[in-house]
Amino acid sequence: MTQNLCSLPEDVLYNVFSFLSPVSILSVRQVSKDLHALTHQKIVWTNAYRTSNSFLPLEPPADTSALEVERALISAIKLDEAWSKPQPEHAHEQFLKFAPGRSDNIYIKLYHGKYLMIGSRSSFSFYDLDAKPEDWGRPIFGSGESESTYSIYRANTDDSAKVSYISAVAMSRLPQYFIRIWRIDFAGKTLSQVADVPIGRNMSSFAKITNGWLVHGANRQQGSNAFNAVLFHIPTLRTYEVPVYVPSPGSGEERIFQIDYIITPQHLLLMYISRRQTLFEAFQLPDTNDTAPTRVLSGSHSGICPSGFTETTFVNASDQAKRIRLLGSVITGPARGIPGIRVFDVVLERDGTMSFPEECYNNTMSGYNLHLTLSRSGTVRGICMAPTTFTLLRVDFGPTANGDMRLDITELGLKMDGVIAYDVDFDGFRGRLCLVRDEGVMILDYI
């Protein structure tokens, strides 16, 4: 049988491999020298990557080697197995000490599951968590500022993007504050400032970056209920105004206490959040090649969802981006308003309205400070904090054994004394959890 298999043309063997699991391909590698060589070809592993059901990003980078794709697949399989346990146990633990100071002024962000940013009010540094022992714990690059004081860093960046950014609101003695944006080159270990976006002196520090777009929070104008929000395209340095409006008190409409923004592949969603409902408004992302002078966005769709949400995150889009799936923490509401966490759909209808299908996925376990990783198949793996105890929770949204989708929120089972963390971040592809403690950052790897 081995001789017959080896006698097949390579293109036929590649087709055969496409039906095998990564573990089966490794078994075939042991059959003969010819098959051993063939199973090291990149096409074998890129095909296996595309057909795999494991929790994976969209595609491996084009410059990734066959060995790197193979390792990514095998690691994903191992992490799927480890994470599926009722209470997964971390396989490795490290501790990264930072300079003396208060830990509640420290903010962290984990990039690509490998690079950890540790930021304070005046500087930030990046660390390679996979560095060799002699280099581990040394910053690979960073930035220190003396003329500005930064507010909390916001780095809501799609890790599948080729370019990563970091932003911070700089509060200086100048007439206005601004959002400073840096481009991160992890390969070259360099950091370059690309833009300063002025925001006035009373602007909230809220900002999000996704796929090269930055949206920063609205600020009430004096004597008006109008708010100003700005959408900034980082590669072209183009600014677009986003009209935002909040009803006057006493207008009969429920009081809006928060405005949130979600950047999807084709739309910017605004969420006007109140206790019992959320008003959604959609704006088509502008064509950045359009040289037209008008740069004020106009809403394309709007609708009211009968629940209030916080920390809402984009999951995926389907039906030509007209059906947008979101995950958020439910506050309350008269309809489908049980507090907890929900995965739900927003449908952009042809008549400019939005609908919210009854079919959604609820879990009554509440949580905040969501850190979620989104797979290419629309599944979710992440962690959050329990609202009443210093407990970390697992967030898992994916198919059951019979193919139905289910949202599970369970305790992670991590035992610690006192406050579990001042800040946390998590990468679901790598299975790496980072927690800010009193004297440094604890890094836990689950494979």
LUMLO-659170 format. One record per residue (C-alpha): residue number from 1; residue in one letter; x, y, z. Coordinates in steps of 0.1 Angstrom, whole numbers, plus 2048, in hexadecimal, padded with zeros to 3 digits. Example, Ala and Ser with C-alpha at 12.3 -4.5 7.8 and 13.67 -1.06 7.14 Angstrom:
2
NODE   n res  px  py  pz
NODE   1   A 87B 7D3 84E
NODE   2   S 889 7F5 847
//
This chain:
447
NODE   n res  px  py  pz
NODE   1   M 800 800 800
NODE   2   T 81D 817 808
NODE   3   Q 82C 811 7E6
NODE   4   N 80B 818 7D5
NODE   5   L 806 838 7E9
NODE   6   C 829 845 7E0
NODE   7   S 824 83D 7BB
NODE   8   L 808 856 7B9
NODE   9   P 80F 878 7A8
NODE  10   E 816 895 7C0
NODE  11   D 7F7 8A8 7B6
NODE  12   V 7E2 88A 7BF
NODE  13   L 7F4 886 7E0
NODE  14   Y 7EE 8AB 7E8
NODE  15   N 7C9 8A4 7E2
NODE  16   V 7CA 886 7F9
NODE  17   F 7DB 89B 814
NODE  18   S 7BF 8B4 813
NODE  19   F 7A8 89A 822
NODE  20   L 7BF 892 83E
NODE  21   S 7C2 8A3 860
NODE  22   P 7E3 8B2 86A
NODE  23   V 7E9 895 882
NODE  24   S 7E3 87C 866
NODE  25   I 7FB 88F 84F
NODE  26   L 816 88B 86A
NODE  27   S 80F 866 86B
NODE  28   V 812 863 845
NODE  29   R 834 875 848
NODE  30   Q 842 856 859
NODE  31   V 839 83E 83D
NODE  32   S 856 845 825
NODE  33   K 871 85E 81B
NODE  34   D 85D 86A 7FD
NODE  35   L 83E 871 812
NODE  36   H 854 880 82E
NODE  37   A 861 899 815
NODE  38   L 83F 8A0 806
NODE  39   T 82F 8A7 828
NODE  40   H 847 8C3 82D
NODE  41   Q 83A 8D6 80F
NODE  42   K 828 8F6 817
NODE  43   I 80B 8EF 801
NODE  44   V 802 8D1 817
NODE  45   W 800 8E6 836
NODE  46   T 7EF 904 827
NODE  47   N 7D4 8EC 819
NODE  48   A 7D1 8DC 83C
NODE  49   Y 7CE 8FF 84B
NODE  50   R 7B2 909 834
NODE  51   T 79E 8EA 83B
NODE  52   S 7A5 8E8 861
NODE  53   N 788 8EB 87A
NODE  54   S 7A0 8F8 895
NODE  55   F 79F 91A 8A4
NODE  56   L 7B5 92E 88B
NODE  57   P 7BA 951 87C
NODE  58   L 7AF 957 858
NODE  59   E 7CF 94D 845
NODE  60   P 7F3 948 84E
NODE  61   P 809 965 840
NODE  62   A 817 95F 81D
NODE  63   D 83B 95F 829
NODE  64   T 834 944 843
NODE  65   S 848 925 83F
NODE  66   A 83A 902 83C
NODE  67   L 848 8F9 85E
NODE  68   E 837 918 86E
NODE  69   V 815 90F 85F
NODE  70   E 819 8EB 86B
NODE  71   R 822 8F7 88E
NODE  72   A 804 910 88E
NODE  73   L 7EC 8F4 885
NODE  74   I 7FA 8DB 89F
NODE  75   S 7FA 8F6 8BA
NODE  76   A 7D5 8FE 8B1
NODE  77   I 7CB 8DA 8B5
NODE  78   K 7DD 8D7 8D7
NODE  79   L 7CD 8F7 8E3
NODE  80   D 7AA 8EC 8D8
NODE  81   E 7AF 8CD 8ED
NODE  82   A 7BD 8E0 90B
NODE  83   W 7A3 8FB 90B
NODE  84   S 786 8E3 907
NODE  85   K 78C 8D5 92A
NODE  86   P 773 8E0 945
NODE  87   Q 78F 8F3 957
NODE  88   P 7AE 8F6 941
NODE  89   E 7CF 8F7 952
NODE  90   H 7EB 90D 946
NODE  91   A 80A 8FA 93B
NODE  92   H 824 915 940
NODE  93   E 827 934 956
NODE  94   Q 83F 952 954
NODE  95   F 841 973 966
NODE  96   L 84C 994 957
NODE  97   K 856 9AE 970
NODE  98   F 852 9D3 969
NODE  99   A 861 9F2 979
NODE 100   P 855 9FA 99C
NODE 101   G 834 A0D 99C
NODE 102   R 80F A09 9A0
NODE 103   S 801 9EC 98C
NODE 104   D 7E0 9FD 987
NODE 105   N 7F1 A16 970
NODE 106   I 7FD 9FA 959
NODE 107   Y 7EB 9EF 939
NODE 108   I 7F4 9D2 924
NODE 109   K 7EC 9C6 900
NODE 110   L 7F6 9A4 8F1
NODE 111   Y 7FE 9A5 8CC
NODE 112   H 7FD 986 8B7
NODE 113   G 800 971 8D7
NODE 114   K 825 979 8D8
NODE 115   Y 82C 99D 8DE
NODE 116   L 821 9AE 8FF
NODE 117   M 81D 9D3 902
NODE 118   I 820 9E1 925
NODE 119   G 815 A05 927
NODE 120   S 814 A1F 943
NODE 121   R 809 A44 943
NODE 122   S 829 A50 933
NODE 123   S 839 A33 91F
NODE 124   F 835 A10 912
NODE 125   S 84B 9F3 909
NODE 126   F 848 9D3 8F5
NODE 127   Y 855 9B1 8FF
NODE 128   D 85A 991 8EB
NODE 129   L 84A 976 900
NODE 130   D 85A 95B 8EA
NODE 131   A 87D 969 8EC
NODE 132   K 89B 954 8F5
NODE 133   P 8A2 951 91B
NODE 134   E 8BF 969 91A
NODE 135   D 8A9 984 90A
NODE 136   W 888 97D 91B
NODE 137   G 87B 999 930
NODE 138   R 88E 9B4 91D
NODE 139   P 879 9CD 909
NODE 140   I 87F 9CB 8E4
NODE 141   F 873 9EF 8DE
NODE 142   G 85D A09 8ED
NODE 143   S 856 A2E 8F1
NODE 144   G 85A A46 90D
NODE 145   E 84B A69 90D
NODE 146   S 851 A87 924
NODE 147   E 83C AA2 915
NODE 148   S 81B A8E 915
NODE 149   T 808 A79 92E
NODE 150   Y 7F5 A5D 91E
NODE 151   S 7D3 A50 927
NODE 152   I 7CA A2B 925
NODE 153   Y 7D6 A1A 906
NODE 154   R 7BD A0C 8EE
NODE 155   A 7CA 9F1 8D6
NODE 156   N 7AB 9E0 8C8
NODE 157   T 7BF 9D2 8AA
NODE 158   D 7B6 9B5 894
NODE 159   D 7D3 99D 899
NODE 160   S 7CE 98F 877
NODE 161   A 7D7 9B0 867
NODE 162   K 7FA 9B3 859
NODE 163   V 800 9D5 869
NODE 164   S 7FB 9DC 88E
NODE 165   Y 7F6 9FD 89F
NODE 166   I 7F5 A0C 8C2
NODE 167   S 7E4 A2C 8CC
NODE 168   A 7E1 A41 8EB
NODE 169   V 7D1 A62 8F5
NODE 170   A 7ED A7B 8FD
NODE 171   M 7E3 A96 916
NODE 172   S 7FD AB1 912
NODE 173   R 7FF AD7 91A
NODE 174   L 7F6 ADE 8F6
NODE 175   P 7D4 AEF 8EF
NODE 176   Q 7C5 ACD 8E5
NODE 177   Y 7CB AA8 8EC
NODE 178   F 7D1 A8F 8D0
NODE 179   I 7D2 A6A 8C9
NODE 180   R 7F5 A5F 8C0
NODE 181   I 7F8 A41 8AA
NODE 182   W 816 A2B 8A5
NODE 183   R 81D A10 88C
NODE 184   I 82C 9F0 89A
NODE 185   D 845 9DC 885
NODE 186   F 84B 9BC 89A
NODE 187   A 862 9AD 87F
NODE 188   G 879 9CB 87F
NODE 189   K 873 9D2 8A3
NODE 190   T 86C 9F7 89C
NODE 191   L 851 A0F 8A6
NODE 192   S 848 A2D 891
NODE 193   Q 830 A4A 898
NODE 194   V 817 A4E 87B
NODE 195   A 7FE A67 886
NODE 196   D 7F1 A7F 8A0
NODE 197   V 7CB A83 89F
NODE 198   P 7BF AA2 8B1
NODE 199   I 7A1 A9D 8C7
NODE 200   G 79D ABC 8DD
NODE 201   R 7A3 ABF 902
NODE 202   N 783 AB0 90F
NODE 203   M 782 A91 8F9
NODE 204   S 77D A6F 909
NODE 205   S 79B A58 907
NODE 206   F 786 A3D 8F5
NODE 207   A 795 A31 8D4
NODE 208   K 795 A11 8C0
NODE 209   I 7AC A05 8A4
NODE 210   T 7A1 9E9 88C
NODE 211   N 7AF 9E1 86A
NODE 212   G 7C0 A02 865
NODE 213   W 7A2 A17 870
NODE 214   L 7A1 A2B 890
NODE 215   V 781 A38 89F
NODE 216   H 782 A4E 8BE
NODE 217   G 766 A56 8D6
NODE 218   A 74D A72 8D4
NODE 219   N 74E A91 8E8
NODE 220   R 730 AA6 8F1
NODE 221   Q 730 AC9 8E3
NODE 222   Q 727 AE5 8FB
NODE 223   G 702 AED 8FA
NODE 224   S 6FA AD1 8E2
NODE 225   N 6F1 AAD 8E2
NODE 226   A 706 AA7 8C3
NODE 227   F 726 A93 8C7
NODE 228   N 744 A92 8B1
NODE 229   A 754 A71 8A7
NODE 230   V 771 A6C 88F
NODE 231   L 77A A4F 879
NODE 232   F 79F A50 86F
NODE 233   H 7AF A3B 854
NODE 234   I 7D2 A35 85F
NODE 235   P 7E3 A2B 83E
NODE 236   T 7D6 A49 82B
NODE 237   L 7D4 A61 849
NODE 238   R 7B0 A6B 83F
NODE 239   T 797 A77 858
NODE 240   Y 771 A72 855
NODE 241   E 757 A82 86B
NODE 242   V 73D A6B 87A
NODE 243   P 71C A7D 884
NODE 244   V 710 A72 8A6
NODE 245   Y 6F1 A7E 8B8
NODE 246   V 6E2 A78 8DA
NODE 247   P 6BE A82 8E2
NODE 248   S 6B8 A9E 8FB
NODE 249   P 6AF A96 91F
NODE 250   G 689 A95 922
NODE 251   S 683 A8C 8FE
NODE 252   G 671 A6C 909
NODE 253   E 68E A56 8FD
NODE 254   E 6A1 A41 915
NODE 255   R 6C1 A51 922
NODE 256   I 6E0 A46 90E
NODE 257   F 6FE A42 926
NODE 258   Q 718 A34 90E
NODE 259   I 721 A35 8E9
NODE 260   D 736 A18 8DB
NODE 261   Y 745 A13 8B9
NODE 262   I 74C 9F3 8A6
NODE 263   I 761 9F1 886
NODE 264   T 757 9D4 86F
NODE 265   P 767 9CB 84D
NODE 266   Q 74E 9E2 83B
NODE 267   H 73C 9F7 855
NODE 268   L 740 A0D 873
NODE 269   L 725 A05 88D
NODE 270   L 71A A1F 8A7
NODE 271   M 708 A12 8C6
NODE 272   Y 6F4 A2B 8DB
NODE 273   I 6F1 A16 8FB
NODE 274   S 6D6 A1B 916
NODE 275   R 6CB A04 932
NODE 276   R 6B0 9F2 91F
NODE 277   Q 6B8 9F7 8FA
NODE 278   T 6D4 9FF 8E1
NODE 279   L 6D0 A15 8C3
NODE 280   F 6E6 A08 8A6
NODE 281   E 6F1 A1D 889
NODE 282   A 706 A11 86C
NODE 283   F 71E A25 856
NODE 284   Q 72E A16 837
NODE 285   L 754 A19 83A
NODE 286   P 760 A32 820
NODE 287   D 774 A2A 801
NODE 288   T 797 A36 80A
NODE 289   N 79F A3A 7E5
NODE 290   D 783 A54 7E0
NODE 291   T 791 A77 7DE
NODE 292   A 770 A88 7E3
NODE 293   P 773 AA5 7FB
NODE 294   T 754 A9A 810
NODE 295   R 760 A86 82D
NODE 296   V 741 A85 843
NODE 297   L 732 A63 846
NODE 298   S 70C A5E 842
NODE 299   G 6FA A42 853
NODE 300   S 6EC A25 83E
NODE 301   H 6D8 A11 857
NODE 302   S 6CA A15 87A
NODE 303   G 6B5 A00 892
NODE 304   I 6AE 9FA 8B7
NODE 305   C 6B7 9DA 8C9
NODE 306   P 6A2 9D5 8E9
NODE 307   S 6C1 9CF 900
NODE 308   G 6DD 9E4 90D
NODE 309   F 700 9D8 906
NODE 310   T 724 9E0 911
NODE 311   E 746 9D4 903
NODE 312   T 737 9C9 8E2
NODE 313   T 74F 9B7 8CA
NODE 314   F 74D 9AF 8A5
NODE 315   V 74C 989 89F
NODE 316   N 747 986 879
NODE 317   A 732 991 85C
NODE 318   S 71F 97D 841
NODE 319   D 706 982 825
NODE 320   Q 71C 99B 814
NODE 321   A 723 9AD 835
NODE 322   K 6FE 9B4 83A
NODE 323   R 6FB 99C 858
NODE 324   I 713 9A6 874
NODE 325   R 719 990 892
NODE 326   L 722 9A0 8B3
NODE 327   L 72A 994 8D7
NODE 328   G 723 9AB 8F4
NODE 329   S 71A 9AD 919
NODE 330   V 6F5 9B2 91F
NODE 331   I 6EB 9CC 938
NODE 332   T 6C6 9C7 939
NODE 333   G 6A7 9CC 923
NODE 334   P 682 9C3 921
NODE 335   A 686 9AA 905
NODE 336   R 6A1 990 903
NODE 337   G 6B1 9A5 91F
NODE 338   I 6BE 98C 937
NODE 339   P 6E0 999 944
NODE 340   G 6FE 985 938
NODE 341   I 711 982 918
NODE 342   R 701 97E 8F6
NODE 343   V 70B 976 8D2
NODE 344   F 6F2 986 8BB
NODE 345   D 6ED 992 897
NODE 346   V 6E7 9B4 888
NODE 347   V 6D7 9B3 865
NODE 348   L 6D9 9D1 84E
NODE 349   E 6B9 9D1 83B
NODE 350   R 6B3 9DF 818
NODE 351   D 69C 9FB 824
NODE 352   G 6B7 A0A 83B
NODE 353   T 6AA 9FA 85B
NODE 354   M 6BC 9E1 872
NODE 355   S 6AC 9C1 87F
NODE 356   F 6B7 9AC 89C
NODE 357   P 6AD 987 897
NODE 358   E 69E 974 8B4
NODE 359   E 6B8 959 8AF
NODE 360   C 6D5 962 8C6
NODE 361   Y 6EC 950 8DE
NODE 362   N 6E9 95A 903
NODE 363   N 6FC 951 923
NODE 364   T 6F0 95F 944
NODE 365   M 713 960 952
NODE 366   S 71D 985 953
NODE 367   G 73F 992 94C
NODE 368   Y 754 9B1 944
NODE 369   N 776 9BA 936
NODE 370   L 772 9A2 919
NODE 371   H 791 997 906
NODE 372   L 786 982 8E8
NODE 373   T 798 971 8CB
NODE 374   L 783 96C 8AC
NODE 375   S 78A 94E 895
NODE 376   R 786 94E 86F
NODE 377   S 766 938 873
NODE 378   G 754 950 889
NODE 379   T 75B 93F 8AA
NODE 380   V 768 951 8C9
NODE 381   R 780 949 8E5
NODE 382   G 788 961 901
NODE 383   I 787 96B 925
NODE 384   C 775 985 93A
NODE 385   M 771 98F 95F
NODE 386   A 754 984 975
NODE 387   P 742 9A4 981
NODE 388   T 73F 99A 9A6
NODE 389   T 75E 985 9AD
NODE 390   F 782 987 9A4
NODE 391   T 77E 96A 98C
NODE 392   L 788 965 968
NODE 393   L 76E 956 951
NODE 394   R 772 943 930
NODE 395   V 75D 94F 912
NODE 396   D 758 935 8F7
NODE 397   F 741 938 8D9
NODE 398   G 742 91B 8C0
NODE 399   P 732 8FB 8B3
NODE 400   T 727 8DF 8C9
NODE 401   A 72B 8BA 8C0
NODE 402   N 70B 8BA 8AC
NODE 403   G 714 8DA 899
NODE 404   D 6FF 8F3 8AC
NODE 405   M 70F 914 8B7
NODE 406   R 711 91A 8DD
NODE 407   L 71E 935 8F4
NODE 408   D 72F 929 913
NODE 409   I 73B 93E 930
NODE 410   T 74D 92A 94B
NODE 411   E 767 931 967
NODE 412   L 78B 92E 95A
NODE 413   G 795 91D 97B
NODE 414   L 7B3 933 981
NODE 415   K 7BB 935 9A6
NODE 416   M 7CB 955 9B3
NODE 417   D 7CD 968 9D4
NODE 418   G 7BD 98B 9D5
NODE 419   V 7B6 99F 9B6
NODE 420   I 7BB 988 999
NODE 421   A 7C8 9A3 981
NODE 422   Y 7C9 9C9 97C
NODE 423   D 7C8 9C4 957
NODE 424   V 7C7 9A5 940
NODE 425   D 7CA 99B 91C
NODE 426   F 7C6 97A 90B
NODE 427   D 7CE 96A 8E9
NODE 428   G 7B7 94D 8E0
NODE 429   F 7CD 941 8C3
NODE 430   R 7EC 93E 8D8
NODE 431   G 7DA 935 8F8
NODE 432   R 7ED 94F 90B
NODE 433   L 7DF 963 929
NODE 434   C 7F1 982 937
NODE 435   L 7E7 991 959
NODE 436   V 7F5 9B1 969
NODE 437   R 7FE 9A9 98D
NODE 438   D 80E 9BF 9A9
NODE 439   E 832 9BD 99C
NODE 440   G 82E 9B2 978
NODE 441   V 81B 99E 95E
NODE 442   M 813 979 962
NODE 443   I 814 966 941
NODE 444   L 801 945 940
NODE 445   D 803 92E 921
NODE 446   Y 7E9 912 91D
NODE 447   I 7FE 8FD 906
//
